[in-house]
């Protein structure tokens, strides 16, 4: 458990302007959170914006270990976002991601998908992550 606020972990400060854009408002809110307070929407935005990546990856893994299909807008969104991320995963992250891939593969057939081809789309993403993880074991 990390009790420090993001702004302390990453030595950043709030954006102080008279008028803030939505992303700036979110930034000011999220840097005042600690690890436990960061939610799925925060993690997805961190990954898309490539901000606070070490924390975002750890929290993404936490969410995916619980539910490999988790997403804000659609099922599998977090898995897909993490798969597309260009990031050098730490050794302990790789081990957990392999566990998530295995879990996702075994649960896909039992998951209640919104439409028929959705499981195939998700399995393509799982395969892509699997290839990515295989690359790490080759290095």
N, C-alpha and C positions, 0 to 999 in steps of 0.2 A: 504494500500500500504506500502510495506516495502522497504525503500530506501537503507538500509545498505547492503553492500556486504556480501555474504555468509561467507567469511573468517572472517569478523568481528562478525557476528552473532554466529558463531560456534568456534571462536578463533582458527583458523587453518591457516597454511601458505603453500605456494607453495612448491612443491617437487623440489629440486634443485639437479639435477644429470646431468651428461654430456649427457647420452642417456636415454630417457624416453620411456616407453611403452605407447601404445595408451590410456590405462585407466589413466595413470599418466598425460598424456597431457590433457585429458578431465578434470581431477580433477583440474589441474592448471587453466584451462579456466573457469570452472563452479564456483569456489570459488571467482572469480572476477566478478560474476554476482550478481545483486540484484533480488528480487522476480519477478519483471515484466519481466526481461530478460531471466528467466528460461523457456525453451521450452519443448515441449512434449518429445523429445528424452532425454533431461536432466532428466526429472521426471522419465521416465521409467528406466533409468540407476541408478538413486538414489535409487529407490525402489528395483531394482535387487541387488544392492551393499549394501543395507541397510545403506545408508549414508544420513545425513541431513533429516531424516525421517519426522520430524514435518513439515518442509517446503515442502517436496515432497508430503505428503498426502494432505496438504492444496491446493497445486497447482494442484494435480490430481483431487481433488474435483472440483476445478474451471473449469478444462477442461471437466470433465464429466457432470457438470451441463449444459454446452453448447452443448455437444454431447456425449451421453452415449456409442456410438459406436467407439469413437476415438481410434486410434492406429497408431503405426509407421509401423509395418510389416503386420498387419492384423486387421480387424474390431473387436472391443471389447478387444483389447490387454491391454489397460490401465485398464479397468474394471476388467479383469481377473487378472492382476498383483496385483492390489489393493486387490482383493478378496483373493488371495493366501498369502498376506503379514501377517506375525505374528506381530501384532502391537496393542497396547491398544489405540483405537480411543478415542478422547476427546468427551465430550457430544455434543458439537456443530457440530463436524464431523459426529456423528451418525445421527443427525437430517438431515443433508444435504445428507448423504448416503441413508437414507430412501427415500428422495425425488428423488434421482437419480435412485434407484431401481424402484420406482413407474413409473417414466418417461420411463425407459428402457422397463418395461413390456408393457406399453401402446403403445410405438413406434415400438416395434419389428415386429409386423405384417405389418407395413407400410414401413419398411426399405427395401431398394433394396439390398438384399444379393447377394454375389458372387455365391454361390451355395446353393442348396435347404436345406440341413441339417444344414447349418450354423446358422440359427435362433434357431434351437433346441439346438445346442451347446451353443449359447449365453444365452439362457434361463436357461440352467443348471447352468451356472456361476452366473446368476442373483439370482437363487434359493439358491445357496451356500452363496452368500453375504447376502441374506435375512435371512437365518438361522444364520449366524454369527451375524447379527444385533439383531436378536431375542434373542440370547444368552446374549448380552449386556443388554437387558431390563430385563433379569431374574436375573442378578447379583446385 
